[in-house]
Amino acid sequence: MCHIAELVIGGCVLIAMTTLGVVAILGVLGVLERAFGVLGGMWYAEEEKGVKQAPEGEEKM
């Protein structure tokens, strides 16, 4: 019985930690997306100025 209880508790802890980890990763990614959205936009604009690989239609977007 002791081993079953340990497995159940361990499983619950593992699930809880995995859930928290996923939530934390998603939160960090959300923050990074907001933080680097402006920088990414600026970098993309610089990239467009430097290297004209995109067709004319896509460039105007």
C-alpha positions as CSV (number, residue, x, y, z in Angstrom):
1,M,0.0,0.0,0.0
2,C,2.9,2.3,0.8
3,H,4.3,2.1,-2.6
4,I,1.0,2.8,-4.3
5,A,0.5,5.9,-2.2
6,E,4.0,7.0,-3.0
7,L,3.3,6.5,-6.7
8,V,0.1,8.4,-6.6
9,I,1.6,11.3,-4.6
10,G,4.6,11.3,-7.0
11,G,2.4,11.3,-10.0
12,C,0.3,14.2,-8.6
13,V,3.5,16.2,-7.9
14,L,4.9,15.4,-11.3
15,I,1.6,16.5,-13.0
16,A,1.5,19.7,-10.9
17,M,5.1,20.5,-11.6
18,T,4.7,19.8,-15.3
19,T,1.6,22.0,-15.4
20,L,3.4,24.8,-13.6
21,G,6.3,24.5,-15.9
22,V,4.1,24.7,-19.0
23,V,2.3,27.8,-17.6
24,A,5.6,29.4,-16.7
25,I,7.1,28.8,-20.1
26,L,3.9,30.1,-21.8
27,G,4.1,33.2,-19.5
28,V,7.7,33.8,-20.3
29,L,7.1,33.4,-24.0
30,G,4.2,35.8,-23.8
31,V,6.4,38.4,-22.1
32,L,9.2,37.9,-24.5
33,E,6.8,38.2,-27.4
34,R,5.6,41.5,-26.1
35,A,9.1,42.7,-25.2
36,F,10.6,41.7,-28.5
37,G,7.6,42.5,-30.7
38,V,8.9,46.0,-31.2
39,L,12.5,45.0,-31.5
40,G,11.5,42.2,-33.9
41,G,9.5,44.7,-36.0
42,M,12.5,47.1,-36.0
43,W,14.8,44.2,-36.9
44,Y,12.5,43.1,-39.7
45,A,12.4,46.7,-41.1
46,E,16.2,46.9,-41.0
47,E,16.3,43.5,-42.7
48,E,13.9,44.7,-45.4
49,K,16.0,47.8,-46.0
50,G,19.3,45.8,-46.1
51,V,18.2,42.8,-48.2
52,K,15.4,43.1,-50.7
53,Q,14.4,39.5,-51.0
54,A,10.7,39.9,-50.6
55,P,8.5,40.6,-53.6
56,E,7.2,44.2,-54.0
57,G,3.7,43.2,-52.9
58,E,4.8,41.7,-49.5
59,E,7.2,44.6,-48.8
60,K,4.4,47.1,-48.5
61,M,2.8,45.0,-45.7
